[in-house]
Amino acid sequence: MIKIKKILSMSLVALFVTVGSLTNVTANAATTTAAATPVINYTGIEHSPLVVGDTETFTVTSAKYSGDVQYRAFIGNEAGKWTELTTGYTAAVSSKTPYVLPASKALTLGKYKVSIWVKAAGKTGVKSNATGNFDSFYVGALNCVSKDDNNRVYTNGAPDVAVTGLTAKFNGINNIGGITGPYLYQLFAMNTATGVWSNGPAGYSATPSMTFDAPGTYMLIAHVNTEKSTTWAKKGFEGYKTVMIKVTNSSTTVFDTTIKAAQFGAVGNVTMTADGIKAFPKATQYQLVTGTSNLTKVSALGTATTVFPLKVAGDAVTVKLFDASNNLLKSIDVKLGQSGTIDVAPVVTPGTATISATVKAAQFGSVVTANSSQAGATQYQVSDGASMLSKIAPLGTATTLFPGREAGKTVTIKLFDANGTAVGSSDVVLTAAK
């Protein structure tokens, strides 16, 4: 064990070509290889300042590479003792998907270094040392400071962010403390797919909002300050909070949730809204889960059921919606007892779009071609109930239908615009291709 730790320490020290203060940065990897291999383009920490007793998490992307990647990460203290945050390489993930690495243990006073490796998924890295192989890596520095109520703002609490459509509203940080408030925030964001940064409204406010030009996943960074801070006059900031958000073109309330205490666990309920019924007309049952653990049995929508272990209002859960045959229709993350609103594609009322489609037999399934004059529609997808029969394809082009369908059969065709937003839907009788 001592020999293994020594090899790990020596191997990582050898990688410290470039070390920077680790914040939310568009990172330059310490070493680069051919363009065909992944390079970390973003490395961010969850909060700052990092105070004695805090844990820290790191989020990374390699957006300039096309394909799946794997990450491996280590953290080392001033004494040169290294701890691996991951267990070997992580599972494969899209290079453009932000990956949240496992949290560190509670940290003590002092300086730390973090080394994050990346390689193409399922392949051996083009570089290697005694610890392992990698394509490229990024190294950053952390500083864990002492608690000081008069000179620090503590930001390790959970962020309170409300996302409605393309707008994110930052409502604050739970249990924020230290220098006396009121606490004010200024927003910045990075598009994880492109690596492009954008600024929110100028100046600080108590509950700032930021509206994005396009749907997608963003890293939202809130700089934190208070007028009682010595940095206020210098237009600086005392700390920041980072949260991953996903914005869409619209927001629809699909269901409402309730939760109340009981002698055994709690009693919860999920009730569909009118828009929810339009979006999921076949949904008749629900189940509450957290991770891989079932909190309830599968129950009829609108019917109260036992929740165990105990959950309370504000706890994050996943609501699974099922049809009458127990087919999973949708899994939606929500906080119990709150508004129950989630971001989904706009609700499309069936039968509103004029669509025609032809079909012909093929060796594998069948081939369908759909056309429509629906305003804004550029793409289509074919389904039968909850079963998707085709991928999304451009209107006027042929795509495979599997399982196959023959002329005379009725299917549902949903139309999308260029951004992938649903703009129409209709039941269509397939006609034979000439």
N, C-alpha and C positions, 0 to 999 in steps of 0.2 A: 504493500500500500504506500509506504514512504517513497519507494522508487517511482511508482506511478505518479504521485503528486509532484515529485521533482521533475519528471519528464514534462508533465503538463505545464508547470511553472516556466521551465526553460523554453518550451515551445511557444508559449504565448508571449513571453518577453521578446522573443525574436521577431514577432510580428509588429512590434510597436514602431512602425516607420513614421506614422502620423498620429498624433493624439490631439483631440480638440475637446473643448468643454461640451459635454453632451446636453443639448437642448433639443428643441424641435428644429431640425436642420435638414436641408437637402444635402445629403452626405456625399463627400468624395471618398471613394474607397481607398484604403491605404495601398492597395496594389491592384492593378487591372490586368486583364488578359485579353484575348480576342473578343471582338464585338459579339460573337455568338454565345458568350458565357455571361451569366448574370452578375450585376453589380448593384449593391445596395444604394438606392437613391434617396431614401428617407429614413431617418432614425429619430424617434421622439420619445421623451419620457413623460410619464403620466402626470407628474406634478413637481413643482418647485416652489419654495425651497424644500430640500430633503433634510428632515430633522431627525435627530437621534430617536430610534424606535420605529421610524417609518419603514415600510417596504416600498419597493419601486418596481414598475413594469415598463417595458420597452416595446414600442411598435415599429415595425420595419416594413418597407416595400422595396421592390426591385423593378419598378414600372417600365424601365427602358428595355427590359428583356421580354421577349415573347415566349411564354410557356410556363410550366410549373417549376417551382423551386423548393428547396429545403433550407432551413436555417439551423444553426447551432450557436449557442451563446455561453459566455463565461463572464464572471465578475471577480475581480481581484482587489485585495486591500493593499495598504502601504507596506505591509510586511511581506508581500509577495505570495500570500496564500490565495489560491484560485479555487473557485467553486463553479461547477457547471450548472447553468440555469436550466438547460434542456437535458434530456436523457438521450445523448447522441443527437442525430439530426431529427428535426420535426417531421411530421407527415407532409406530404406534398401539398402545395397551395399555389394558386395562381400568383404570378409575379406582381400583378397589379392589385391583388387583394391585401389590405393591411393585415399583418400577422402580429398578434399580441403574444410576446414571449412570456413564459412563466415568470411570476413575480419573484423578486429576491427575498431572502429572509430579512427580518428586522435588522437594520443597519446601525452600526455604532459610529461614534465620532471619528472623522478622518476622511481621507481621500480614497477614491476607488477608480478603477479602470474597467471598462466593459469592452469585450471583444466579441463581435458578432460575425459569424461566417455564413456564406451562402454558396450554394452549388445548384446546378441543374438537377431537377428531381430524377432519381433513379440512375444517376450517372456518377462515376468517380470524378472528383474535382481535378482540375488540371494542375493544382499546386498541392503540396503535402508537406507535413513534418511528422515528428514522432507522435503527435496527438491524433492526427487524422488528415483528411484531404479536404480541399475547398477550391472554389473558383476565384473568390475574392473575399475581402473582409473589411470591416469598419471598426475603428477603435475610438472610444470616447472616454472622457473623464467626468467623474462625479465628485461632489464635495458634500459630505454629510455634516451638518452644523448642529450646534447646541440649541436647545430651546431658549428663547428670549422674548417674553411677551411684549417688551417695550420696543423691540427693533425688528420683529419678524411678523409676517402674516402666514398662518398655517393653512395649507391648501390641500391636505391629504384626505378630506372628506369627499363624499360622492357628489358629482356635479348634478345640477338640476337643469336639464335641457328639454325644452318642448319643441318638437318638430311638426310643423303643419305644412304640407305640400313642399314648396321650395324654400320655406323660411324656417330658420332655427332661432329660437329665443333662449338666451342664457339667463336663467333665473337666479343663479348663485351657486354657492358651494355649501353643502351641509356641514355644520359644525365648524365653519370657518372661525378663526380666532387669532389671538396675538395682539398686534397693534389695534387700537380701538377703531371701529367702523364709524360711519357706514362704508361698506365695501363697494367699490366700483370696478367695472370691467370694460375691456376693449377687445374686440374680436378680430381674429385672422383665421384663414383657412387654406388648406391645401387639397386640391383635387387629386385623389390617390391614383387615378387612372393616367393622369398627364404629368403630375408633379408641379403643376402651376399653382402659385400662391395668389391669394386675393385678400383685400382688406375690407373689414366691416366699416361701419360709420366712424368718422373721426371723433376722437375724444372718448372719455369714460362716461359710463352711465350705470345705473343700478341693475337694469335688466335689458341689455342691448339685444338687438335682433340683427340677423344677417340673411339676406335673400340671395339665392344662387341663380345663375343664368340657366343652368342645366341640371337635370337629375343626376344622381350618382352618389358615391361614397366620398366623404370629406373628413379630414382631420381638422377639428375645430379647436383653436387655441384661444383661451381667454386670459389676457394679461390682467393681473389683479393689483389694485392699489387702494389707498385711503387717504383722505386729505390730512390725516394725522401723521402720515409717513414723511420722513425726511427727504424722500425721493420725489415727492409730489411736485415741488416747485421746479424740479429739473426734468419734469415730464418723463420720469422713469417708471418702473413698476417693482413691486415687492415680490411677486411670484407669478405663476401661471398654472393653468389647468388644461389638460388635453383630453378631448373626448372624440371618439369616432361616431359620426352620424351618417345617416342615409336619407337623402331627400328625394322626393318624387314629384311628379307633375300635379298631383292632387291628394287630398286627404279625405277619407270617408270613414264614418263611424260604422263598423261592422257589427259590433255587439257591445253590450254593457255587462259589467261584472259586479257582483256583490260578495262580501265576505263578512262573517260575524262569528264571534267566539261561541263555542259549544262545550259541553262537559267532556266530550271526546273530540279533540282536534278543533276543527272549525266547520262551518257550513258555508258553502259557496254556491253561486249560481251564475250562469251565462245566458243572456237573453239577446236574441238577434234583433237588430234594428230593421227598419224598412229597406234601407240601402243595403244592409247586410244580406237580407233575403234576396234582393235583386242580384247581388254579387255571387252568392252561393245558394241558389234556389234548391239544391238537393240536400243541403245541410239539415240534419235532424238531431244529431247527437254531438256531445262535446266531452272532452277530458282535460283535466289540468295536470301538467307535468312540470318538472324542473330538471333540466339535464336529461338523464336517463331514468329518473325515478318518477313513477306515477303517483300523483297526489290524490287522485280520485279514480273511481271506476268510470267507465263510459256511461254517460247519463243523457236523458232526453233534454234538448235545449229548453230553457225556461223552467227546469226542474232543479230544486236545490239538492245538493249531495254533500256527503262528508268529505272534508279535506284533512288529510293526515299525512305527515306531521303537521302541526298547527302552522297556519299562515295567517298574516294580518294584513290590513289595508296598507298598500304601498309596496308589498313584497312582489318581486318580479317572478312571473311564471310564464309558461307557454300554454296557450289554449289550442287544442287540436279539434278541428271540426270534421265530423264523419257523416256519411250518408246513411240511409237505413240499412245498407248491407255491410256497414262497418268499414267502408273504403275511406281512407284519409283524403280529405279535400284540401285542407289548408292548415298550417301551423302558424300561429300568430303570437308574438311576444307582447305582453301587456303587464301593467302593474295592477294588482287586485284593488278593487274598490274605487279606482279612478275613472276617468271619463270613458275609457274603453275605446277611444279613437285610435286608429292605426293608419299608416300610410299604405294605400293600395292604388292600383290603376283605377282610373275613373270607371264608375259603374256604367255599363253599356246595356241598354234595354234591348233584349232580343227582338229581331224583326224590324229594326229601324233602317237597316242598310240594304241596298239593292245589290245582290251578288249573284253571279252565275258561275257554274263550275262544270267542267267535263272530266270524265274519267275513262281510263282504258287499262286493260289487264297488263301485268308485267310479271317477269319471272319471280320477283320479290315483291309481294303485295300488289299494289296497283299504282298508277301514276295519275295525279290530279292536277288540273290547272284552273285557277280561279281568277275572275275579273270583276271589277267593281268601279263605278263612277263616284263612289262616296268621297266627299270633299276631304282632302288631307290624307286619305288612305294610300299607302304605298306597299304594304305587306299583308300577308294573310296566314292563318293557321287553321287546320281542320281538326275537329274533335267530335267525339260521340259521348255525350254525358261528361263524366269526369276523365275519360280516357283521351289523351292527346294522340291523334293518328298521324300527325305530320309535324315537321319542324316549321318555324316561321320562314316564309319564302316571299320574294318579291311578287307582287301582282302581275299576272300575265305570264309567269314562268311555271314550268312543271316541277312537281316535287313528289317524293315517294309517300304513299299512303300505306301504313301498316298498323294493324292487319288491313288487308285490302278491302275495298268496297266496290260494288259493281253499280252500273247505271240503274237508276230507280230508287236507290237507297237515300235516306235523308241523313244529313250530317249538319253540324253547326260550324259555320265559318266565322271567325273573328278577324276583324280588320285592325291594322296598326298603322300609325304614322311612322316617319323616318326615325323618330326617337324611341320607338317601341311602345308608345302609348296607345292603348285600345281606343278606337274611334267609332267602331260599329260592330254589329254582330247580327247574324240571321241564320235561321234554319234553311238549308238549301237541298233540293232534290238533285242528285247527280245525274247528268245526261251523258250519253255515250259520245266519246270523242270521234270526230270524223277522220 
